[in-house]
Amino acid sequence: MNLSLIPNSHLEQEVEELALAAQINVVDFSDFSNLEPIGTREFFKAKWDDCKTTVALKSKSFKKEDEFLEELKALISFQKVSCHPNILKFYGISKGII
């Protein structure tokens, strides 16, 4: 998930704290290269330069802070079951501009 559309610094701080508590990586968007759209404009294939691996990125915009925090909490819950072989691995969230 990309946080570029969240201009509120208070919200960014809250996100950083939630991510830290849940041990979610917060990755700078500049760490990704070779973006290619996948299907809709919400998903991208990209190379994560630091890890030298290809990942799928999801970009989503939110109109309200509450919607974003609900999505983040759902992702935190999702991370707990992401070790199942039929579920894609959740690596973290990114900050920056797509």
C-alpha positions as CSV (number, residue, x, y, z in Angstrom):
1,M,0.0,0.0,0.0
2,N,1.3,3.4,-0.9
3,L,0.9,6.4,1.5
4,S,1.6,9.2,-1.0
5,L,-1.9,10.6,-0.9
6,I,-1.9,11.2,2.9
7,P,-0.8,14.8,3.4
8,N,-1.5,14.7,7.2
9,S,1.8,14.5,9.2
10,H,-0.1,13.4,12.3
11,L,-1.6,10.5,10.3
12,E,1.8,9.6,9.0
13,Q,3.2,9.4,12.5
14,E,0.3,7.2,13.6
15,V,0.9,4.9,10.6
16,E,4.6,4.7,11.5
17,E,3.7,3.8,15.1
18,L,1.2,1.1,14.0
19,A,3.7,-0.3,11.5
20,L,6.4,-0.5,14.1
21,A,4.2,-2.1,16.7
22,A,3.0,-4.7,14.1
23,Q,6.5,-5.2,12.7
24,I,5.5,-4.0,9.3
25,N,8.2,-2.7,6.9
26,V,7.7,0.9,5.8
27,V,9.6,1.2,2.5
28,D,10.5,4.4,0.6
29,F,8.8,4.2,-2.8
30,S,12.1,5.2,-4.4
31,D,13.4,1.7,-3.4
32,F,11.3,0.3,-6.3
33,S,12.1,0.4,-10.0
34,N,10.8,-0.9,-13.3
35,L,7.1,-0.3,-12.5
36,E,4.7,-2.0,-14.9
37,P,0.9,-1.8,-14.6
38,I,-0.8,-5.1,-13.9
39,G,-4.5,-5.0,-15.0
40,T,-6.1,-2.1,-13.3
41,R,-4.2,1.1,-12.3
42,E,-4.2,0.0,-8.7
43,F,-1.6,-2.8,-9.1
44,F,2.0,-2.7,-10.4
45,K,4.8,-5.1,-10.9
46,A,8.1,-3.7,-9.6
47,K,11.6,-4.6,-8.7
48,W,12.4,-4.0,-5.0
49,D,16.0,-2.9,-5.4
50,D,17.2,-3.5,-1.8
51,C,16.0,-7.1,-1.8
52,K,16.7,-7.7,-5.5
53,T,13.2,-9.3,-5.9
54,T,10.1,-8.7,-8.0
55,V,7.0,-7.7,-6.0
56,A,3.4,-6.6,-6.7
57,L,2.5,-3.2,-5.4
58,K,-1.0,-2.0,-4.7
59,S,-1.7,1.8,-4.8
60,K,-4.9,2.9,-3.1
61,S,-6.3,6.4,-2.3
62,F,-8.5,7.2,0.7
63,K,-10.8,10.2,1.2
64,K,-10.9,9.8,5.0
65,E,-8.3,9.0,7.5
66,D,-10.6,6.4,9.2
67,E,-10.8,4.5,5.9
68,F,-7.0,4.3,5.6
69,L,-6.5,3.3,9.3
70,E,-9.2,0.5,8.8
71,E,-7.3,-0.8,5.8
72,L,-4.0,-0.7,7.6
73,K,-5.5,-2.6,10.5
74,A,-6.9,-5.2,8.1
75,L,-3.4,-5.6,6.5
76,I,-1.9,-6.1,10.0
77,S,-4.4,-8.9,10.6
78,F,-3.6,-10.3,7.1
79,Q,0.1,-10.4,7.9
80,K,-0.6,-12.8,10.7
81,V,-1.9,-15.5,8.3
82,S,0.4,-14.6,5.3
83,C,2.6,-17.6,6.0
84,H,0.1,-19.9,4.4
85,P,1.4,-21.2,1.0
86,N,-1.8,-20.1,-0.8
87,I,-1.6,-16.5,0.4
88,L,0.7,-13.9,-1.1
89,K,3.4,-12.6,1.2
90,F,2.7,-9.2,2.6
91,Y,6.1,-7.3,2.8
92,G,4.9,-3.9,4.1
93,I,3.8,-0.5,3.1
94,S,5.5,2.2,1.0
95,K,5.7,5.9,1.2
96,G,6.2,8.1,-1.8
97,I,4.6,9.0,-5.2
98,I,3.5,6.5,-7.8
